[in-house]
């Protein structure tokens, strides 16, 4: 994550995470968040958008993905040393599907 020709690390105002964390173990997800945290500018954010379960986690045998609960995601954010700034639910989403939440972290 170095800027070409400078040897300095790139810095970002925002890092978005969507569609990949369902394939990461908790450990790998935490490590990814820690790397993102290091790459943020002082006033930057990490934005996570993900489906959530009501309780526990659910494994999908077909594609090996995992859907975590709101509580589990918040514990992962905490273990990554991140502060939860915004926590909101996507509105007007079909009830028969998983609830979708957005989290802004720094």
C-alpha positions in Angstrom: 0.0 0.0 0.0 2.7 2.5 -1.0 2.3 5.4 -3.3 4.3 4.8 -6.4 7.7 6.6 -6.4 7.3 8.0 -2.9 7.8 5.0 -0.5 5.0 6.5 1.7 1.9 4.7 2.6 -1.3 5.8 0.8 -3.8 7.5 3.1 -7.6 7.5 2.5 -10.6 9.5 3.7 -12.8 6.5 3.3 -12.4 2.7 3.0 -15.5 0.8 2.1 -16.1 -2.9 2.9 -18.9 -4.7 1.2 -19.4 -8.2 -0.2 -16.1 -9.7 1.0 -16.4 -10.0 4.7 -18.8 -12.9 4.4 -15.8 -14.9 3.2 -13.4 -13.9 5.9 -12.8 -15.6 9.2 -13.2 -13.3 12.3 -9.4 -13.2 12.6 -8.9 -12.2 8.9 -11.7 -9.6 9.1 -10.1 -8.0 12.2 -6.7 -7.9 10.5 -8.2 -6.3 7.4 -9.9 -3.6 9.6 -6.6 -2.9 11.4 -4.9 -2.4 8.0 -7.6 -0.1 6.9 -7.4 1.8 10.1 -3.7 2.5 9.6 -4.4 3.7 6.1 -7.0 6.3 7.1 -6.4 10.0 7.1 -7.0 11.7 10.5 -10.7 12.4 9.7 -11.3 9.3 7.6 -13.8 6.5 8.0 -14.2 2.9 7.3 -17.7 2.1 6.0 -19.0 -1.5 6.4 -22.3 -2.6 4.7 -23.4 -6.1 5.4 -26.4 -8.4 5.9 -27.0 -9.3 9.5 -28.7 -12.2 11.3 -31.0 -11.6 14.3 -28.8 -13.9 16.5 -25.6 -15.8 16.1 -24.1 -16.5 12.7 -25.4 -18.5 9.7 -23.1 -20.5 7.4 -24.0 -21.0 3.8 -22.8 -24.5 2.8 -23.2 -23.7 -1.0 -20.8 -20.8 -1.1 -19.0 -21.1 2.3 -20.1 -17.6 3.4 -21.0 -16.5 6.9 -23.6 -13.9 7.9 -23.0 -12.4 11.4 -25.2 -10.8 13.9 -25.1 -7.1 14.8 -23.5 -8.0 18.1 -20.8 -10.2 16.5 -19.9 -7.4 14.0 -19.6 -4.8 16.8 -17.3 -7.2 18.8 -15.1 -7.5 15.7 -15.0 -3.7 15.3 -14.0 -3.4 19.0 -11.3 -6.1 18.7 -9.9 -4.2 15.7 -9.6 -1.1 17.9 -12.2 0.9 16.0 -14.8 3.4 17.2 -18.4 2.9 16.0 -19.6 6.4 14.8 -22.7 5.5 12.8 -24.9 2.4 13.0 -28.0 2.4 10.8 -30.4 0.0 9.1 -31.1 0.2 5.3 -34.7 1.2 5.0 -37.4 -0.1 2.7 -35.8 -3.5 2.3 -37.9 -6.7 1.9 -38.7 -8.3 5.2 -38.1 -11.8 3.9 -34.4 -11.0 3.3 -31.6 -10.4 5.9 -31.6 -7.0 7.5 -28.8 -4.8 5.9 -26.8 -2.4 8.1 -24.3 0.3 7.6 -21.5 1.0 10.1 -19.1 4.0 10.0 -16.0 3.4 12.0 -12.7 5.2 12.8 
